[in-house]
Amino acid sequence: MGQQTVIKPKHKPMKHLIVIILSLVVYSCTPKVATTVTEPAEEVTPEVVVEKTTPCTTLGELPSSVREEAETAFVLYRDFLKSGNYDESYKYWKSAYYNAPGSNGRIQYHYDDGIKLYRHFYDNTTNPVDKEMWVDSVKALYNKRKECFGDDAYLDGRLGFDLYYYFPGAASDMEIYSLFKNVFDAKGEQADYFIINPFAKILYDKVVDGTISPEEGGKYAKLSIAAVNYGLANCKTDCESWKIVNDYAPARLENLEGIKGLYDCTYYADKYYALYLANPTDCEVVNEAYRRMRWGDCETSHPKLAEVAEAKKKLCTAVVTNEPGPLRQAYDLYEAGKYAEAITGFEDFANSTTDVNKKAKYLLLIAKIYYRDIKKFGKARAYAEQAAAARGGWGEPYMLIGKLYASSGPLCGPGRGWDSQIVTWPAIDMFNKAKSVDPSIAADANKWINTYSQYMPSNEDIFQRRLAVGDSFKVGCWINRSTTVRVAK
């Protein structure tokens, strides 16, 4: 797997200064957003407080001799942890944790430190039994933290995040999905930013393979999109994190539009009516908005659909064929948002006609339906390739394939970084091929080449992977094509 932008959950901030006789340090928490996950910032040893704010044993409840041992353990384990001596740190951490899981009644950083220790031991063993033991220890630590301090939804999200990124294969996708779903059920659109991207990936995959129903998928996809919008509108210190989320999750979830019934009329009407209002005289937009609302089963009396239909009638009614019959019926089905039936009609016509230009035209139209409407990129490419084979010297099919590749960043990666950038290489290959076979579209092809050249990986990214400009490279994902290594311009 290529490098990913991993958005680490920030720890709950401390709002008070703690002083004890053994040490004096100040801890501060800031959101972590990086291509690698950073470790928690240093915290202070808890002071003993009298007030009981947790059902778990606190330092203040311990006998004096045990309390002194626990206080010392809190200091020493952190010193050893900071110096990288995990074995010694673990010895003292166990004393601190098991004697006073409630710490001073408020501070919780010893749970984060415990997970850091468990991760270290997990990463440094090859024994599958030991690995399973450390993962179980992480789960138990999260459960104990919930028992002592509550905040179940946040901690479910943290556990799901850890299982997804740090312990791959240790939990099923559905186990992780259930943890993330708990966050949405509790917090709604105020769900934590760090769960959105992994949740969107699992949700998409499980809806597509049929594990999650379209009804459930639609519910949580809309909640995810609402959370992104809420986060962007209300962010303060974590705005960059929400921008990273926005680069991935909405595009990934948009591709679920190809599943009939997953999104309802309200979703399509709100989204595509807004697109229409921004481009009310662009017939491509008007027609798309009309078709998508019909696909979403909006009634013809729906006010937004009715307005778009009126604009379509006034501005965008074109005679696509004067011939009654299957082709006319296929167009009518397409306009009504009945994509599968329309594809069958267009394909029947393409297979029966002896006119190579018409054959190519309708094969390419099928490719565009799979691309824009049904969101099945592999099918779209297959029909575009058939269109190119049917009519020589025509660059449009290759332009479409290039756009398929270029728009696959959120499908093949996290929206930013290596996996999402390398899709530009085969995309540019297709744009170059389009203008080489069809000079009439060179200007359009060059525009797309210039646009996507700036999003290619950097020299540093290539060097880190021991590659060089000009090397052959195979892009995986659904694209699965060989290309040439290039750098951003």
C-alpha positions as CSV (number, residue, x, y, z in Angstrom):
1,M,0.0,0.0,0.0
2,G,1.2,3.5,-0.8
3,Q,1.5,6.3,1.8
4,Q,-1.7,7.5,3.2
5,T,-2.8,10.7,4.9
6,V,-3.8,9.3,8.3
7,I,-5.7,11.7,10.5
8,K,-5.0,10.9,14.1
9,P,-7.7,11.6,16.7
10,K,-6.6,14.3,19.1
11,H,-6.6,13.5,22.8
12,K,-9.0,15.2,25.1
13,P,-7.3,18.4,26.2
14,M,-6.4,19.1,29.9
15,K,-7.6,22.4,31.3
16,H,-5.8,22.5,34.6
17,L,-2.2,22.6,35.9
18,I,-1.2,19.7,38.1
19,V,1.6,19.9,40.7
20,I,3.0,17.1,42.7
21,I,6.1,16.7,44.9
22,L,7.7,14.3,42.5
23,S,7.6,16.2,39.2
24,L,6.4,19.4,37.6
25,V,5.6,19.2,33.9
26,V,3.0,20.7,31.7
27,Y,1.1,18.8,29.1
28,S,-0.8,20.2,26.1
29,C,-2.8,18.4,23.4
30,T,-3.1,19.5,19.8
31,P,-4.7,17.9,16.9
32,K,-2.4,15.6,14.9
33,V,-2.7,15.7,11.1
34,A,0.1,14.0,9.2
35,T,1.1,11.4,6.7
36,T,2.3,9.3,9.6
37,V,0.7,9.0,13.0
38,T,2.5,11.0,15.7
39,E,2.7,9.9,19.3
40,P,0.8,11.5,22.1
41,A,2.4,14.6,23.7
42,E,3.8,14.3,27.2
43,E,1.4,14.6,30.1
44,V,1.9,15.2,33.8
45,T,1.7,12.9,36.7
46,P,-1.7,13.2,38.4
47,E,-2.1,14.9,41.7
48,V,-4.1,13.3,44.4
49,V,-7.6,14.8,44.6
50,V,-10.2,14.2,47.3
51,E,-13.3,14.6,45.1
52,K,-14.6,11.2,43.7
53,T,-15.5,11.7,40.1
54,T,-15.1,8.1,38.8
55,P,-16.3,4.7,39.9
56,C,-12.7,3.3,39.5
57,T,-10.1,3.4,42.2
58,T,-8.2,6.7,42.4
59,L,-4.9,7.6,44.0
60,G,-6.7,9.4,46.8
61,E,-8.4,6.1,47.9
62,L,-5.3,4.1,48.2
63,P,-3.5,3.4,51.5
64,S,-0.6,5.7,51.9
65,S,2.1,3.1,51.2
66,V,0.4,1.9,48.0
67,R,-0.4,5.4,47.0
68,E,3.3,6.4,47.2
69,E,4.2,3.4,45.0
70,A,1.5,4.3,42.5
71,E,2.6,8.0,42.3
72,T,6.2,6.9,41.8
73,A,5.1,4.5,39.1
74,F,3.2,7.2,37.2
75,V,6.4,9.3,37.1
76,L,8.8,6.5,36.3
77,Y,6.9,4.8,33.5
78,R,6.6,8.1,31.7
79,D,10.3,8.7,32.0
80,F,11.1,5.3,30.6
81,L,8.5,5.7,27.9
82,K,9.9,9.0,26.8
83,S,13.4,7.5,26.5
84,G,12.1,4.6,24.5
85,N,12.7,1.9,27.1
86,Y,9.4,0.2,26.7
87,D,10.1,-2.9,28.8
88,E,10.9,-0.9,31.9
89,S,8.1,1.5,31.2
90,Y,5.6,-1.3,31.0
91,K,6.6,-2.6,34.4
92,Y,5.9,0.7,36.1
93,W,2.9,1.4,33.9
94,K,1.2,-1.8,35.1
95,S,1.7,-0.7,38.7
96,A,0.3,2.8,38.1
97,Y,-2.7,1.5,36.0
98,Y,-3.7,-1.5,38.1
99,N,-3.4,0.3,41.4
100,A,-5.2,3.5,40.3
101,P,-7.1,3.0,37.0
102,G,-9.1,6.2,37.9
103,S,-5.8,8.2,38.3
104,N,-6.7,11.4,40.1
105,G,-10.3,11.1,39.1
106,R,-9.9,13.2,36.0
107,I,-6.8,12.5,34.0
108,Q,-6.9,9.7,31.4
109,Y,-3.5,9.9,29.6
110,H,-2.3,6.6,31.2
111,Y,-4.8,4.8,28.9
112,D,-3.3,6.4,25.8
113,D,0.2,5.5,27.1
114,G,-1.0,1.9,27.7
115,I,-2.2,1.6,24.1
116,K,1.1,3.0,22.9
117,L,2.9,0.3,24.9
118,Y,0.6,-2.4,23.6
119,R,1.2,-1.2,20.0
120,H,4.9,-1.4,20.5
121,F,4.8,-5.0,21.7
122,Y,2.3,-5.9,18.9
123,D,4.6,-4.4,16.3
124,N,7.7,-6.2,17.7
125,T,6.4,-9.8,17.7
126,T,5.7,-12.1,14.8
127,N,3.9,-14.7,17.0
128,P,0.2,-14.5,15.9
129,V,-0.9,-15.6,19.4
130,D,1.0,-12.8,21.0
131,K,-0.4,-10.3,18.4
132,E,-3.9,-11.4,19.2
133,M,-3.2,-11.0,23.0
134,W,-2.0,-7.4,22.5
135,V,-5.0,-6.5,20.4
136,D,-7.3,-8.0,23.1
137,S,-5.4,-5.9,25.7
138,V,-6.1,-2.8,23.7
139,K,-9.8,-3.6,23.5
140,A,-9.8,-4.3,27.3
141,L,-8.1,-1.0,28.0
142,Y,-10.7,0.9,26.0
143,N,-13.5,-0.9,27.8
144,K,-11.9,0.0,31.2
145,R,-11.6,3.6,30.2
146,K,-15.3,3.7,29.3
147,E,-16.1,2.1,32.7
148,C,-14.0,4.7,34.5
149,F,-14.6,7.9,32.6
150,G,-17.5,7.3,30.2
151,D,-17.5,9.1,26.8
152,D,-18.4,5.8,25.1
153,A,-19.0,7.1,21.6
154,Y,-15.6,8.9,21.4
155,L,-13.8,5.9,22.7
156,D,-15.6,3.5,20.3
157,G,-14.4,5.8,17.5
158,R,-10.8,5.7,18.9
159,L,-10.9,1.9,19.1
160,G,-12.2,1.6,15.6
161,F,-9.5,4.0,14.3
162,D,-6.8,2.0,16.0
163,L,-8.1,-1.4,14.7
164,Y,-8.3,0.0,11.2
165,Y,-4.9,1.7,10.9
166,Y,-2.7,0.1,13.5
167,F,-3.9,-3.5,13.8
168,P,-4.9,-4.5,10.2
169,G,-6.6,-7.8,10.0
170,A,-7.1,-8.0,13.8
171,A,-10.8,-7.1,13.5
172,S,-13.3,-7.6,10.7
173,D,-14.5,-4.7,8.6
174,M,-17.9,-5.2,10.1
175,E,-16.6,-5.1,13.7
176,I,-14.9,-1.8,12.9
177,Y,-18.0,-0.5,11.0
178,S,-20.1,-1.2,14.1
179,L,-17.8,0.8,16.3
180,F,-17.9,3.8,13.9
181,K,-21.7,3.4,13.5
182,N,-22.0,3.8,17.3
183,V,-20.4,7.2,17.0
184,F,-22.9,8.3,14.4
185,D,-25.8,6.9,16.4
186,A,-24.7,8.9,19.4
187,K,-23.4,12.1,17.8
188,G,-25.0,12.4,14.4
189,E,-23.5,15.1,12.3
190,Q,-21.2,16.0,15.1
191,A,-19.3,12.7,14.7
192,D,-15.5,12.9,15.2
193,Y,-13.5,13.8,12.1
194,F,-11.0,10.9,12.5
195,I,-13.6,8.2,11.8
196,I,-15.1,9.7,8.7
197,N,-12.6,8.5,6.0
198,P,-12.2,4.9,7.2
199,F,-15.9,4.7,7.8
200,A,-16.6,5.9,4.3
201,K,-14.3,3.3,2.8
202,I,-15.8,0.4,4.7
203,L,-19.4,1.6,4.1
204,Y,-18.7,1.9,0.4
205,D,-17.1,-1.5,0.1
206,K,-19.8,-3.3,2.1
207,V,-22.7,-1.7,0.3
208,V,-21.2,-2.6,-3.0
209,D,-20.6,-6.3,-2.0
210,G,-24.2,-6.5,-0.6
211,T,-23.2,-6.9,3.1
212,I,-24.9,-3.6,4.0
213,S,-28.3,-2.9,2.6
214,P,-28.9,0.2,0.4
215,E,-31.3,1.5,3.1
216,E,-28.7,1.4,5.9
217,G,-26.0,2.5,3.5
218,G,-28.0,5.6,2.5
219,K,-28.7,6.5,6.1
220,Y,-25.1,6.5,7.1
221,A,-23.7,7.9,3.9
222,K,-25.9,11.0,4.3
223,L,-24.9,11.3,8.0
224,S,-21.3,11.1,6.9
225,I,-21.7,13.9,4.4
226,A,-23.7,16.0,6.9
227,A,-20.8,15.5,9.4
228,V,-18.3,16.7,6.9
229,N,-20.4,19.8,6.1
230,Y,-20.9,20.5,9.8
231,G,-17.2,20.0,10.6
232,L,-16.1,22.4,7.9
233,A,-18.6,25.0,9.0
234,N,-17.8,24.8,12.7
235,C,-14.1,23.8,12.9
236,K,-11.7,25.8,14.9
237,T,-8.3,24.1,15.6
238,D,-9.0,21.0,13.4
239,C,-10.0,22.7,10.1
240,E,-7.1,21.1,8.2
241,S,-8.3,17.7,9.4
242,W,-11.7,18.4,8.0
243,K,-10.3,19.6,4.7
244,I,-8.4,16.3,4.4
245,V,-11.7,14.4,5.1
246,N,-13.5,16.6,2.6
247,D,-11.0,15.5,-0.1
248,Y,-12.0,11.9,0.3
249,A,-15.3,10.9,1.9
250,P,-17.8,12.9,-0.2
251,A,-16.4,11.7,-3.5
252,R,-16.2,8.1,-2.2
253,L,-19.8,8.2,-1.0
254,E,-21.0,10.0,-4.2
255,N,-20.1,6.9,-6.1
256,L,-22.9,5.1,-4.2
257,E,-25.3,7.1,-6.3
258,G,-25.1,4.3,-8.9
259,I,-27.0,2.0,-6.5
260,K,-30.7,2.4,-7.0
261,G,-32.6,3.3,-3.9
262,L,-29.6,4.1,-1.7
263,Y,-30.2,7.8,-1.8
264,D,-33.7,9.2,-1.8
265,C,-35.4,11.9,-3.7
266,T,-34.5,14.6,-1.1
267,Y,-30.8,13.8,-1.6
268,Y,-30.9,14.1,-5.4
269,A,-33.2,17.1,-5.4
270,D,-31.0,19.1,-2.9
271,K,-27.8,18.2,-4.6
272,Y,-28.7,18.5,-8.3
273,Y,-31.1,21.4,-7.9
274,A,-28.2,23.4,-6.4
275,L,-26.0,22.4,-9.3
276,Y,-28.8,23.6,-11.7
277,L,-29.1,26.9,-9.9
278,A,-25.4,27.5,-10.3
279,N,-25.6,26.7,-14.1
280,P,-29.2,27.3,-15.2
281,T,-28.5,27.7,-18.9
282,D,-26.0,24.9,-19.3
283,C,-27.9,22.1,-21.0
284,E,-25.5,19.4,-19.9
285,V,-26.1,20.4,-16.3
286,V,-29.9,20.9,-16.8
287,N,-30.2,17.4,-18.4
288,E,-28.1,15.8,-15.7
289,A,-30.1,17.4,-12.9
290,Y,-33.4,16.2,-14.5
291,R,-32.1,12.7,-15.0
292,R,-30.7,12.3,-11.5
293,M,-33.9,13.5,-9.8
294,R,-35.8,11.0,-11.9
295,W,-33.3,8.3,-10.9
296,G,-34.0,9.3,-7.3
297,D,-37.7,8.6,-7.9
298,C,-38.7,12.2,-7.4
299,E,-42.4,12.7,-8.5
300,T,-42.9,14.9,-11.5
301,S,-44.8,17.2,-9.3
302,H,-41.8,17.8,-7.0
303,P,-41.2,21.6,-7.2
304,K,-37.5,21.3,-7.8
305,L,-37.9,18.7,-10.5
306,A,-40.7,20.6,-12.1
307,E,-38.6,23.8,-12.3
308,V,-35.7,21.9,-13.9
309,A,-38.1,20.1,-16.3
310,E,-39.4,23.5,-17.4
311,A,-35.9,24.8,-18.0
312,K,-35.1,21.6,-20.0
313,K,-38.2,22.1,-22.1
314,K,-37.4,25.7,-22.9
315,L,-33.7,25.5,-23.4
316,C,-32.5,22.0,-23.9
317,T,-35.0,20.0,-25.9
318,A,-33.2,18.6,-28.9
319,V,-34.4,16.1,-31.5
320,V,-32.1,13.2,-30.9
321,T,-33.9,11.0,-33.4
322,N,-36.9,11.3,-35.6
323,E,-37.2,7.6,-35.9
324,P,-39.8,5.9,-33.7
325,G,-38.8,2.6,-32.3
326,P,-36.1,1.1,-30.0
327,L,-33.7,3.9,-30.2
328,R,-36.3,6.5,-29.4
329,Q,-37.5,4.4,-26.5
330,A,-33.9,4.1,-25.2
331,Y,-33.6,7.8,-25.2
332,D,-36.9,8.2,-23.3
333,L,-35.8,5.6,-20.8
334,Y,-32.5,7.5,-20.3
335,E,-34.2,10.8,-19.8
336,A,-36.5,9.2,-17.2
337,G,-33.4,8.0,-15.2
338,K,-34.0,4.3,-16.1
339,Y,-30.4,3.6,-16.9
340,A,-30.3,-0.2,-17.1
341,E,-33.2,-0.3,-19.5
342,A,-31.7,2.5,-21.6
343,I,-28.3,0.8,-21.8
344,T,-30.0,-2.3,-23.2
345,G,-31.8,-0.3,-25.8
346,F,-28.6,1.6,-26.9
347,E,-26.6,-1.6,-27.0
348,D,-29.2,-3.4,-29.1
349,F,-29.1,-0.5,-31.6
350,A,-25.2,-0.4,-31.6
351,N,-25.1,-4.1,-32.3
352,S,-27.6,-4.0,-35.1
353,T,-26.5,-0.9,-37.1
354,T,-24.1,-1.1,-40.0
355,D,-23.2,2.6,-39.6
356,V,-19.8,2.5,-37.8
357,N,-20.2,6.2,-36.6
358,K,-23.6,5.5,-35.1
359,K,-22.3,2.3,-33.5
360,A,-19.4,4.1,-31.9
361,K,-21.6,7.0,-30.8
362,Y,-24.0,4.8,-28.8
363,L,-21.3,2.6,-27.4
364,L,-19.7,5.8,-26.1
365,L,-23.0,7.0,-24.7
366,I,-23.3,3.7,-22.8
367,A,-19.8,4.4,-21.4
368,K,-20.8,7.8,-20.3
369,I,-23.9,6.4,-18.5
370,Y,-21.7,4.0,-16.6
371,Y,-19.3,6.8,-15.7
372,R,-21.6,9.7,-14.8
373,D,-24.8,7.9,-13.7
374,I,-24.2,4.4,-12.6
375,K,-20.6,5.0,-11.3
376,K,-19.2,1.7,-12.6
377,F,-15.8,2.8,-14.0
378,G,-14.7,-0.6,-15.2
379,K,-17.8,-1.0,-17.3
380,A,-17.4,2.6,-18.6
381,R,-13.9,1.9,-19.8
382,A,-14.9,-1.3,-21.5
383,Y,-17.6,0.4,-23.6
384,A,-15.3,3.3,-24.4
385,E,-12.7,0.9,-25.7
386,Q,-15.4,-0.7,-27.8
387,A,-16.3,2.7,-29.2
388,A,-12.7,3.4,-30.0
389,A,-12.4,0.1,-31.8
390,A,-15.5,0.7,-33.8
391,R,-14.4,4.1,-35.2
392,G,-10.7,4.7,-35.9
393,G,-9.2,8.1,-35.6
394,W,-11.6,9.2,-32.9
395,G,-10.2,10.6,-29.7
396,E,-13.3,11.1,-27.6
397,P,-13.3,7.5,-26.1
398,Y,-9.7,8.0,-24.9
399,M,-10.6,11.3,-23.4
400,L,-13.4,9.6,-21.4
401,I,-11.0,6.9,-20.2
402,G,-8.5,9.6,-19.1
403,K,-11.3,11.3,-17.1
404,L,-12.2,8.0,-15.5
405,Y,-8.6,7.5,-14.3
406,A,-8.2,11.1,-13.3
407,S,-11.3,11.1,-11.1
408,S,-10.3,7.8,-9.3
409,G,-8.2,9.4,-6.6
410,P,-10.8,8.9,-3.9
411,L,-11.5,5.3,-5.1
412,C,-7.9,4.3,-5.3
413,G,-6.5,6.2,-2.3
414,P,-7.4,8.5,0.6
415,G,-7.9,11.6,-1.6
416,R,-4.4,12.9,-1.0
417,G,-1.0,11.4,-1.2
418,W,0.7,8.7,-3.3
419,D,-2.2,6.3,-4.1
420,S,-4.5,9.2,-5.1
421,Q,-1.8,11.0,-7.2
422,I,-0.5,8.1,-9.3
423,V,-3.9,7.8,-11.1
424,T,-2.8,10.9,-13.0
425,W,-0.2,9.0,-14.9
426,P,-2.5,6.6,-16.8
427,A,-4.9,9.5,-17.2
428,I,-2.3,11.6,-19.0
429,D,-1.4,8.6,-21.1
430,M,-5.0,8.5,-22.3
431,F,-5.2,12.3,-23.0
432,N,-1.9,12.0,-25.0
433,K,-3.3,9.0,-26.9
434,A,-6.5,10.9,-27.7
435,K,-4.7,13.8,-29.3
436,S,-2.3,11.5,-31.2
437,V,-5.2,9.7,-32.9
438,D,-7.4,12.7,-33.3
439,P,-5.6,16.1,-33.7
440,S,-8.9,17.9,-33.7
441,I,-9.2,17.5,-29.9
442,A,-5.6,18.4,-29.1
443,A,-6.5,21.7,-27.4
444,D,-9.0,20.0,-25.1
445,A,-6.5,17.2,-24.4
446,N,-3.7,19.6,-23.6
447,K,-6.0,21.5,-21.1
448,W,-6.6,18.2,-19.2
449,I,-2.9,17.3,-19.3
450,N,-1.9,20.7,-17.9
451,T,-4.5,20.4,-15.2
452,Y,-3.5,17.0,-13.9
453,S,0.2,17.4,-14.4
454,Q,0.3,19.6,-11.3
455,Y,-1.2,16.8,-9.2
456,M,1.4,14.1,-10.0
457,P,3.8,12.9,-7.2
458,S,6.8,15.0,-6.3
459,N,10.5,14.1,-6.8
460,E,10.7,13.3,-3.1
461,D,7.7,10.9,-3.2
462,I,9.3,9.1,-6.1
463,F,12.7,9.0,-4.5
464,Q,11.3,7.6,-1.3
465,R,10.0,4.6,-3.2
466,R,13.3,4.1,-5.1
467,L,11.8,5.0,-8.4
468,A,13.0,7.4,-11.1
469,V,11.3,9.5,-13.7
470,G,10.8,7.4,-16.8
471,D,10.5,4.1,-14.9
472,S,7.7,1.7,-15.9
473,F,5.1,1.5,-13.1
474,K,1.8,-0.4,-12.8
475,V,-1.1,1.4,-11.2
476,G,-3.4,-1.0,-9.4
477,C,-6.9,-0.5,-8.0
478,W,-9.5,-0.9,-10.7
479,I,-7.3,0.8,-13.3
480,N,-4.7,-2.0,-13.3
481,R,-2.6,-0.5,-16.2
482,S,1.1,0.0,-16.7
483,T,2.3,3.6,-17.1
484,T,5.4,5.8,-16.8
485,V,6.7,7.5,-13.7
486,R,6.5,11.4,-13.9
487,V,6.8,14.3,-11.4
488,A,4.5,17.2,-10.8
489,K,5.1,20.3,-13.0
